[in-house]
């Protein structure tokens, strides 16, 4: 187990799914964990689990799409837990919320997707950099997608935002490489989450096959990943042992992408 003792982590979109799994794993590794999402009940449950395990956690309910919300969340976290050492940009929106071909794409949904999936990670990364620079230590982990490397049918905004997130990851990694700060991305394949369920429902209807048939054929290994399959990589990238890894985008996808 990689130790994150005395580190402070902030995980966005941590109420359920991948964000929840990462928050729990970071806490298990010894980090003090701040979490944010829009649903108080989900956040309270995560905090309860962490505290029952002897960890320290703080929840801030927020809609990161609201102007000023990323800064407000960070300030509240740092006031209670200390300066953020590990930032996990996980919050976002998927194509399942409004899948359409580009010719009929909803412009407002485009703007919202780019805001949540790309601009908010940029804002939070920018905001944590001063204290990371001062400490000469920091970890920024962006949860992208294999659709940051491949297209997403009827998901133009999602694919564009995740491609952009990889560009942000690599550029920032280069800029801070000599400052003790690493910046990496994790690119999950199809993960068993509520958001992905909705996408599968859409694809099953579009293709005229069952939900189960879509799900089983999603990866060469078979089926979908679980959120807990993503978390160990986040813990590793947050650790001292990963000090020489930066600017990378790791696929965890059951063999969907073999590069």
Secondary structure, 3 states (H helix, E strand, C coil): CCCCCCCEEEEECCCCHHHHHHHHHHHHCCCEEEEEECCHHHHHHHHHHHHHCCCCEEEEECCCCCCCHHHHHHHHHHHHHCCCCEEEECCCCCHHHCCCCHHHCCHHHHHHHHHHHHHHHHHHHHHHHHHHHHHCCEEEEEECCHHHCCCCCCCHHHHHHHHHHHHHHHHHHHHCHHHCEEEEEEEECCECCHHHHHHHHHHHHHHCCCHHHHHHCCCCCCCCECCHHHHHHHHHHHCHHHCCCCCCEEEECCCCCCC
